[in-house]
Amino acid sequence: MNLQEVRDSLLNDPLSKALLKAKVLASILKASDLRLFVDRELNGYGPQGTLPSYRIVGCANVGHFRNSRMTADDQPIPLSGLPDAVRQWAETYECAEGIGGVEHTIRTSQIEQAFWVQWPNEYLATIPEVDIGGYGFRCFAATKRVSIDAFVSVVESVRSRVLDTVLALAERFPGQTATEEQLAAVPPQEVTTIVQTVIYGDHATVASGANVQQNVHITPGDLVSLIDSMQQLGVPRTEREALSGAIALDKEQGSGMGPRVKGWLADLTEKALTKSVEWGVSAALPHIIDAIRNYFA
C-alpha cells in the first residue's frame, strides 16, 4: 500500500472501496483523526453522532390533500406555519448512513432521480387546512423529496476531502510515500495537522436550543458549507439568500468581508435585538459571526 495507490482508487473506484484503502493508509500513518473520519464515513454516523454540514441536505415536500368532494395530489406543503421542530425536520434530510448505503441509494433511485421519506402521522396532523382553488383541503399523506444530486454531493464531498488529504501528504513529503516503510516513518503529528486542516477545517460550537449544542463545520472559502452552517444555526432562508448575494457582490469588488456582508451582519443583529427573527437566531448570533469570520479566514 502506498499513497499513489490510494489516490488512484479515489479517482477511479467507488468511494466505499477507496475508503477501505484510506483506512489501511490511516493505520500505516498512525493517523487516528483520519481513521476516525474514514470509519464514520464507512459505517455511518450513529444517533448520537454529530453530522458534518455536507451530510445535511435540503429537500422539497409534497402532500396529498382532500376534502369531502375531491382530492388534490402532489401539492406543495406550506412550511411557514408549522411548529419549529416539524418545519426543521421537513426542510432538511440528515444523511447519516455509511457511504456504501449512500451509493446504493444513488444506484437504486436513478429512475425517479429522488429519494422519498414519508411524513410521520404526528407531523401530518400539524399541517393546517390549505386553500386550493377556493376550497379548503386537509393533508392526509405527505413525503419529503431528496434529490439524488444531494446524495451525489455527499459522496463527492467525502471523496474530495480524502483526496485533498492524500495530495497534501504527497506535497508535504515528496519521495517519502512510495512504500509502507516510508509512510510509517512520516511524523504522526504532521499528518494530524494536515488532516485537521483539510478534512475538518474550522468548527464553531453553536447553541441550537436552550440546552442543546452541536458542531457546525465551516470550510474557509466554501460558500456551500457556510450557507449550510447558517441553516443549522436557524438563519431563515431569505436571510441565507441575502448573505449569498452580499458575498457575491463583495467578491466582484475584490474584497473579503466587504461592506455588503458587514451590512448583512448589522441588519441581522438589529433584527435579533428587536426580536424580529426567531429566538434561536438571537441566541446563535455570536456563532453566526464566528462562522462568517471562519469563511473569510
N, C-alpha and C positions, 0 to 999 in steps of 0.2 A: 504493500500500500504506500503510495506517495501522493504528493499534492496534485500532480498532473492528472492522476487517475480520478481523484475526487472532482477536480474541475471538469474533466471530460464527461463524467457521469452527470454532473449538474447541468451541463449543456445539452446532453443527448438523451438521458434516461428519464422515465417517470420519476417525479420528485421523491416518492416513497422509497424507491430503490436507491436514489442518490443519497438520501438522508441516512440510510444504513451505512453507507461508506463514510459519510461525515461523522457518524457515531464512532466508527473504528478510528478515524483520524483524531477525534477528540480524546479518545483513550490513549493513543500513542503520544499525543501532545501533553497529556495530563491536564487538559483544559476542562475543568469542571463546569464553568459557565457555558461553554459551547455544548458540552454533553447534556446539561440540563435543558438547554434550548431545544436541541435535537430530540431528546426524549419526549418533551412536551408536544412538539410538532408531530412526532410519530404516533404517540399514544393518545393524544388529545388532552384537553385541559379539564380536569375534574371539576365537580360542582363548587369546590372551594378555591379553585384557581382563578387568577386574575387574567382575563383575556387581553392580549395586545390589541391596540386600536384597529389594526388591519383585519382582525377577525370579527369585528362588529360592523355589520354591513346594513345599508339601508334597504327598505323593501316597500312594496305597494300593497294596498289592502282593498279587496273587493268583497261585496256581500250579495246575498240573495234575499230579496225583500218581498213581502206580500201584505195584502190586506184582505178584506172579506170578498173581494171581487176579482182580483188579478194578482199576478206576480211580476217582479222586475229583477232580472238576473244580472250578475256581473256589474253591479253599480259601485262606484267609489264610496268608501266609508268615511264620513266626516269625523276627523280625529280631534278637532279642537275642543269639543265639549265633553270629551271623555275624562274619567279620573286619571290623574297623572301616571299612576302605575300601569294602567291599561294602555294609555297613549304611548308611553315609553316602550312598552313591550311591542306594540304594533308598529312603531317606527323603525325598529331595528331587529336584526336576527343575529344572535350570538353563535358564531360558527365555532363550536368547541370540539368537534370531532377531530380525530387524527387525520393526517394528510392523506392516508390511504382511503379513508372514508370520504374525504372531500373529492378526491379524484374519482371515486366510484359514483358520487352524485353527479359530477360533470358528465361522465360517460352515459349514465342512465337517464339523463334529463335532456338529451340533445333534441328530441322532437319538439317538446314544448318550450325549450330554452328557459325553463324556470323550475324552481323547487317550491312546492306549496306546503304551507303549515296551517292546519285547521285551528280556528279560534276556539279556546275553551268555552264551555257553556256559561261559566260565571262571567267571562268577559263579554260574551254576546249580549247578556242581559243589560249591560251598561250602555249599549248603543241606543240613542234616542230615536224616536219616530222621525222619519225624514219625509220631505215633500218631493214627490216625483210627479211632474205633470199636473200639479194642483191637487194631488191625492196624497193622503198620509199612508206611509208604509212602515212596517216593522221588519227588522232583520231577523231571519231565522237560521241563517248559516253564513259563515264568513271565513275567508282564508287570507293569509298574507303571502305575497308572491316575492320570492327572492330570485333575482336574475342569475342565470348561470354565469354571466360575466363577473358577478360578485365572488363566486367560488373560484373562478379562474384567477381573479385578482389576489385572493388569499394565497393560492399556490405560488403565484409569481412573486408575491411579496416575500414569502419564505425563501424561495429559490434565490432571489436577488440578495437577500441578507447573507445567506451562507456562501454564495458565490463571491460576494464582495469581501467576505472574511478570508476566503481562500486566496483571492487575488492580493489582498493586503499582506497576507503572510508571505506570499511569493515575492512581493516587492520588498518587504522588510528583511527577508532572509534569502537573498539570491544565492543560488548554488548550495543551499543547505536543506533542501526539501525533496531530494530525489530518492532517498531511501528511508526506511523506518528508523534506522540508526541515527541518521541526521535529524529527522523530525523529533526523535526522543531527546536530542540534545538542545533543542530550542528552549530558551528560558521560559518557564510557565508564566511568570509574571508579565512578560511582554506579550504573550499570547492573550492573557486576560485583558490587558489594555486594549488590544485590537478588537477582541470580541465585544467588550463593553462599549467601545466607540461605534463599531459598525453595526452590531446586531441590536443592542439595547438603546443606543443613542442617549438622549436626555429623558428624564422622567419627572413628572410632578405628581406628588401625592395630594389628592383632592378629596374634599368632603362632598359626597353626593346626597347626603341627608343629615339628619341631626346627629346620628351616631354611626354613620357609615363612611368608610374610606375606601378608595380604590386608586390604583396606579394608572396614570394616563401616559402613553408613550408619545413623545414628540421628537421627530427626526428633524434636525436643523435643515431648513430649506425645502422640506417636503410639505407642500400645501395640503395634500390629502390627509396626512397624519395630523396636521394642525386642525383642519376642519373636523376630522373625526374626534379629536380631543375636545373641541368646542361642543360637539353634540353630547359627548359623555358628561361634560360639565353642565349640561342643561341649557346651553345657549339656543334660543329659538332659531328655527330655520331661516327666517327673514334676516336675523342678525348675522347668521353664518354666511349667508349670501352677500350681505353688505360688507363683511370682512374680506371675503374673497375679492370683491370688486375693488376695495380700498388697496389691498396688496398689489393687485394688477396695475392700478393707476400709479401707485408709488414706484413700482418696478419700471414702468415706462420712462419715468424721470430719473432712473438710475439710483434711487435712494433705497436705503434699507427700511427701517421703521420710520417711514416718512410721515408727512402731515396728515394724510388721509387715514392711515392706521391709527395715529395718535388721536385724531378726531373721533374715530370709531370707538376707541377706548374711553375717551372723555364722555361721549354720548351714552355708552353703556353704563358707565359709572353714575352718571346723573340719573339714569332710569332706575339703577339699583337703589340709589339714595331716596328717590321719590316713590319707590315700590311700584313702579310701572312695569317691572318684569317680575317673574316668579321669585319666591324667596330663595330657592336653590341657587339661582344665578347670583343673587346678592351674596350668599354665603361663600360661593366659589370664586368671587371676583379676584381675590389675590392670586389664585391659582390660574385663572384665565390670563392675567397679566404675565405670570411666570411662563406659561405655555407660549405666549407670543414672543417673549424675550428669548426663549429657547429656540423658537423657529428662526429668529434672526441671528442666532449665535454664529 
